[in-house]
Amino acid sequence: MKKNTQRNKETPIHDLRSAIEFLQTLPNEIVSTDVEVDPNAELSGIYRYVGAGGTCERPTRKGPAMMFNNVKGYPDVRVVTGILSTRERTGHLLGCAPEKLGFLLKDSVQNPIPPVTIERGQAACQEVIHLASSPEFDIRTLLPAPTNTEEDAGPYFTMGLCYASDPETGESDVTIHRLCVQSRDELTMWLTPGRHIDAFRQKAEAAGKPLPISISIGVDPAINIAACFEPPTTPLGYDELNVAGALRGYPVELVNCISINERAIAHSEIVIEGELLPNVRIREDQNTDTGKAMPEFPGYTGDAKEALPVIKIKAVTHRKNPILQTTLGPSGEHVNMAGIPTEASILDMVERAMPGRLLNVYAHTAGGGKLLAVLQFKKASATDEGRQRQAALLAFSAFPELKHVILVDEDVDLFDSDDVLWAMQTRYQGDVSTVMIPGVRCHPLDPSQTPEFSPFLPQVGTSCKVIFDCTVPFHLKHHFERSKFKKVDVTRFLPDFK
């Protein structure tokens, strides 16, 4: 991939607004409403039916993104959700066939384009400025942070790109975290173990200092996708904005914040500037006492945390008439943001170990893009038997939060769940085709990963990882050939067939 240093003028998408304009040129990819909507549970409740998909409570479906033009109590702010909620739409936004997205991201990691910093006067995100020191400041009345359900701990910013830097090395990282509004100028931040920003926070806290952090909301979809890479693919000190730059072919533009010593994404719709305070913790549901946090990617509402770090807000800046971007935790949008980088990480690691054998990877919707991966593996000779299971082991190493791997042959469409389950029914025997790896660290949001569920799990967040080998033993391949139909040109009979 060529490393451009200038913006590609032919690239139609460079921020959220241009992404929305692009989707409006495509059929059935975005809808809007002017009917007043309440951000408290109603907005998410509507989109659950319209296009959330993913692991959301049924009925739901894969559908268009949705713009809410009339948000109750916020006349100057629109809200959009579902921009990345289908793989096909994500492909449109990144200019890539849906089945090749993992390869696109893998190549982008290998051809990084670092971000650049522009002058404040050139940054769209600073057209309007609100200082938290003003007595009138209240983020609760300024921005319509939605609640996903009526039992949420509070309003959440779910699509905030959190950007902070190592206080010792200056290296920066960007990622998305659960941010709950707690007061006029405070947010809580939940950081799952191993996140780079948490490592930065711990260093600052050990020195008794706050960690400056910016939260950019409403950005180019390429940035949302790139921010979801995790180690070991992007190790500590690797700024994932490098990947976003490679995806677009030009650097992401940053701007210096106005109230803290940090940078933010210059074309954001909204930026929240603040500091992670040292040695300060707040109960996540202190304002509601629901005991619940918000719906998460496995399809369940997570428990509210007893003691979370606090971001003290210093300022909010935004574009004129900003668009607040949000997502439903269990929606297909989370699947694509988390899952496609997972696919890229697995493809990269396995390809380096055994070139040409792993044909593709799908981080399946049912696992929220994290817990389940389908690997399409080609055995070229008898000596490849067993290497498919080695590929699965490498997948667990490439993405530690992965729980289950299903292995299929090259004649199985890994993106078609019916075809994958067909392979499991006809090419799998539980006693010889299952590999279990007990007691391995996984993801704390899977409610089955607890000692209460299984006495063999030592603590929350550990799991028995499983490989389901649904590939045909090489020496039996000729017994498992699918029925071969005649190849024809369907357009002779149906000219509009696609």
N, C-alpha and C positions, 0 to 999 in steps of 0.2 A: 504494500500500500504506500503510495507516494506521500511523503511528509510535506504538505503544503503549509506555508506560513501566512498566506493571505486567504481571506474568506473567498470561497468558491461562489461567485456571483450567480451561478446556475442552480445552487442549492436553494430550494424554496423555503426550507424550514430552518430558522435560526433562533426561535423563541417559542413560547406557548401560543402567542397570538397567530403567528404564521403557521403553526401546526394546526390550529383550529380552522384557519382559512383554507388550508390544504384539504383537510377532511371534508369541508363543505363542498368541495369540487367532486367528491366521490359519493356514489349512491349508498344510502343507508349506513353511513359511518358516524354521523353526529346528528342529534336532534336538540331542540331547545323549547323552553316554555316561558311564557310571560306571566303565568299564574303565580300568585304569591305562595311561597313555600317556607315552612318553618325549618330552620337548620337543626332544631332539636328533634332528632329521630325521624322526622317526616321526609327530609331530603334523601337520606339513605334508604328509608323504607320504600320510596318511589323507585329509586334506581335498582334496588334488589329485583324488581319485576322487569325493568326495562332492558337491562343489559349487564348485570353484575357477573353472572356466571360463577365459576370457581366453586368453592366449597360452601357458598351461601345456602341458607335454608331454602328448600324447595317450596313453591315454584320459583325458579329463576331461569335465566337463559343468557346465552351469549348474544349481545346486541350492541347498539350504537353507544357512543359516548353521549353525555347529556349536559347541556348548559342550562342553568337556572338563572334567569335574568331578573327575577324579582324576589329577593331574599328578605323575609320579614325582619324589620328592624335595621336593615342595612341597605339603604336606597342607592348607594354609590358603588357597591361591590357585587359582582356576579360570582357564581360558584360553578365550577366544571368538574365532572368526575368521569371516570371510565376511558380516559384518553388511550390507555394501553390495555384495555380489558379483553381484547381478543388478539390472538397471535397474528391473524391476518392484518388487522389494523396496525399492529406494531411493525409488521413487515412493510406496509405502505409508508409509515413514518420514517423508517430507516432505509427505504429503497432497496429492499431485499426480499427474496422469496421466503415465505414463513418457515419452510423446512430447513433453510440455510442460515437462520439467524445465529445459531450457536457458532457456526464457522466464522461468520462476520465478526462476532465479538472476540473470538479467539485471535483472529488476525489483528484486530484493533489493539489488543493487549500487547501484541508483539511489535506494533508499529506506533508507539505513543507520540502524541503531539502535546507538549506541555501548555498549560494555560498562560495567558498574558494579562497584565494589569493595565487598565485604561484610566484616563483622567476622570475625576468625579463628574465633571460637567457633561461627559459623554454617556453616562450611565442612566439608562431608562428607569432603573429601579429607585433612583433618588429624586424623582420629579416632585414628590411630596414627602415632607419630613415631619415626624411626630416624636418629640423628645419625652422620655418617661419622667423627666424631672418636672414637667409641667403638671400643675395640680389637676388639670382636666384630663390627663392621660388615663385611659383604661382600655386595655387590649380587648376586654370582653365586649365593649361597645364599639370598638374600632373595626374588628374583624370577625366574620361569622364562622368561627370554628365549629363544625358540626359535631353532634353526637351521633354514633351509628345506631344505638338503640336507647330505649328509655331507661335502661339500668346501667348505662355507662358511668364511670367515675366522674366524668365531666366532659366539657368540650375538648376535642383533640385536633391538633394539627397533624395530619397523617402523611402529608407529602412535602415535608420540610427537609430541604437538603442542608444537613448540619455540617458546617465547615469549621475546622479548628486546626491548630498547629502544635506540634511537639514543643513544649517550653524549653527544651534543651537543644534540640537539633534544628528547629524551625521547619521541619518537614510537615506537610499538611495532608489532611485526609477529609473526604466527604462521604457521608452516609446518611441513611434515613432512619429516624428513631421515633418512638412513641412519645409524643409531647402533649401533656395534659395541662390545660389552663387552670391555675390555682387561685390567682388573684389579679388585681389590676396590672401588676407588673412581674408576675412570677409564673414559671412553667416548671413542671417536673419532667424528667427525662429518664426513660428506662433504657438501660444499655445491657444487652445480653452479654455474657462472658466472652472475652476475646476480642471485642470490638476495639478498633484502634483509637477512637476518640476517648474511650474509657481509659486506655493506657495514658493518653495525654492528660486527662483529668486527674488520674492518680499521681502523676509526677507533679502537677501544679499543686495538688492538695498536700502532698508531702512537704512541699516548700511553703505551705501556708498561703498560697496565692490563688486568686480566681483564674479560671481559664476562659479567655475571650472566645466567643462562638457566634457565628452568624447562621441564620436559618433562612434559606432562600426558597420561596414558594412560587410555583408557576414558572417552569423553565422548559427549554427544549427537551422533548422526550428522550433524546439521546443521552442527556445528562442523568435523567432518572434511572435509565437502564444501567449506565456505566457505574453509578454510585453503589449498585448492589453487588459488585464483585467483593469477594471475601478471600482471606488467606487460605491456602498458600499462593493462589494465583496472583493476588496483589498483596504482597507482604507489607509489614509495618514500614511506613515511609514512602509507600507508593501512592501517589495522588491519582485517584480514579478519574479525575477530570482529564488526565492524559488519554484515557480510553475514549471519552466523549469527543475529544478533539480529533482523534483518529477516525471515529465514526463519521464525522462531518467533513474531515479533510482540512480543518482550520482550527486554530486554538480557541478554547473557551475563554471568554473575556470576563475578568474579575475586576472589582473596584474596591478601593479602600473604604471601610466603613466610616461613618461619621462620628461614632461615639466610643468605639473600641478599637484596639490594635489588631484588627483582623480584616480579611477580605470577604466579599460576597459575590455571587454571580450577577454580573452587571445587567443582564437582560431579564432578570426575575420580575415577576409581577409585584411581589412583596418580599421585603427582607425584615426579619426580626433580629436586632442586634442585642447581645447580652453577655453575661458572664456566668459560667458554672461556679457556684460559690463553694469554697472549701469547707468541709466539715459541717455542712447544713443538709438536713434530710427532712422530707415531708411525706406523710402518708398520702398515697395517690388518690384515695377517695375521701379525703378529709371534708369535702364540701357536700357529699351525698350519702356517705355511709352505706353504699350499696354492696360493698365487698367485691365488686366487679370492676374490671378495667374497661376493656373494649373488645369487640370481636377480633380475633386474630386469624392467621392464615389457615390453621387446621379446621376452622368452622365453628369453634367454640369461643365463648367469651372468657378471657383470661382473668385470673384473680388480681384484684388491686394489690399493689406492692406496699409493704409497711413503711419502707424508708427509701425514698428516691432522691437523687441529687437534684438541686434546684438551679434553674437558670433565672438570674435577675435581669429583667429586660431594661435596656438602656435607651433604646430608640426603635421605632418602626419607620421604615421608608417604603414607598411604593410608587408605582406608575399611576397616572391619572385614571380614575375609574378602574381599579385593579380587578383582576380575575383570581379568585382564590381556588387553587386546585386541591382536591381532596380525593380520597379513595376509601372504599369499603375493605376492611381488613381481610375478609375471606374471599374477596372477589377475584375474578380472572386477572385483574390488573396486577394484584400482588404476585400471581403465578408467573406472569411474564417478566415483571421487574426482577424477581428473585430467581426464576427458573432458567431464563436464557443465559445469564452469566454462569449459572451452575453447569449448563450444557457446555459452554465454552471451556470452563475449567476442566471438565472431564475429558473433552475431546483433546485438549492440549496435553494433559498428562499421559493419556493412553497412547496417543499418536507418537509421543517421544519414546515410549517403551516398546511399542510394537506397531511400526508404521503400516498403514494400509489395512489394518484388520477391523478397527472400529469405524463403521460406516456413518453412524449418526447416534445422537442422544436426544431423548425427550424427557425433560423434567416435568412429570405428569401433573395435570391439574388436580387430581385427587390428593396429591401430597402437597398442594400449595406451592409447588415449584421447589420445594426443599426436601421432602421426606421420601419421595418415590422417583426413581429414574428408570427409563426403559432404554437399554443399550442394544443397538443393532450391530451384530458381530458376524464377520465372514470368516469361516474356516476354509483355508485354501488347500490344506493337506492334512494328513493324519496327525502330523506333529503339532497341528494347531489345537487338537483336542485338549481341553483344560485351560488353554490360554484365555478363553472367554471368561472363565471364573477369575483368572488373574486380572483381567480388565475390570471386573466388578470390584475387586479389592482395591485397584488403583482409583476407581471412582469414589470409594469411601475416603481415600486419602486426599483426593482432589477437593472434595466437599465434605467436611467432617459432620455436618448436620444431616446428611443423607441417611435414611433408615432402611429402605428396601431397594433392591435392584432386580429388575426383570430382564433376563437375557433372551433375545430373539434372533432368528436367522435373517439372512439378507432378503428372503422372499416375504417377510412380514412387514406390514406398514406400521411402524412404531407409533405413529400419530393417530392410528385408528384403534381405539380401545377394544372394539369387537375383534379385530384381527389379533391383537395381543392376547386377549382372553382365549381365542381359538387356539393359539399356539400353546397356551397353558393347558388346555383341555386335551390336546392331541400329541404334545411333545414333552410332557412333564409327568414325572412320577414322584410323589412327595418324598418317598424314602430314599431315592437315589439322586434327585434333582434339586435338593434343598441344602443350602449351606448356612449354618447359623453361627453368628459371632457374638457371644453374650457379653454383657457388662461393658459396653463401649459408650463413650460420651456422645450425645446426640443433640436434641433440642428440647428445652424445658417447656415449650408451649404444647407439646404433644401430651394430652392428658393421660395417655396409657403408660407414659414413661415415669412411673412412680413405684415405690416399694409397696404401696397399697394395692396396686394392680398386679404386680408380680413380686413375690418375695425374693426373687433372684436378682432384682435391681437394687444396688446399694444405696442410691439416692436419686432425687428428681433430676431428670435430664440425661439419665443413662438408659440404654436400650439394648435389646438383642437385635442386632442388625442381621438381615437375611438376604441371601441371594437365591432367587428363583430361576434356575437354569432351564429355560424353555427352548433350548436349541437341540437340534437332532444330533446324536452321536455321529461323528464323521463317517464311520464305516456303515451306517444305516441310511445315509442321505438318499440313496436311490429308492428306498422304501417310502419316503416322505415327500415325493414330488407332488405339487399341487396340480389339479386338473388344468390342462392348457386349452384355452379358448382361442378361436381364430382371431387374429388381429385385423381390424377393419377401420375404415375411415368413417366415423359416425356422422361427420358433417355432410356427407353425401345424402344422408337421410334426414338429418336435423341440422340445417345450416347454422342455427344460432347456438348449437351445443357448445358448451365450454367445459 
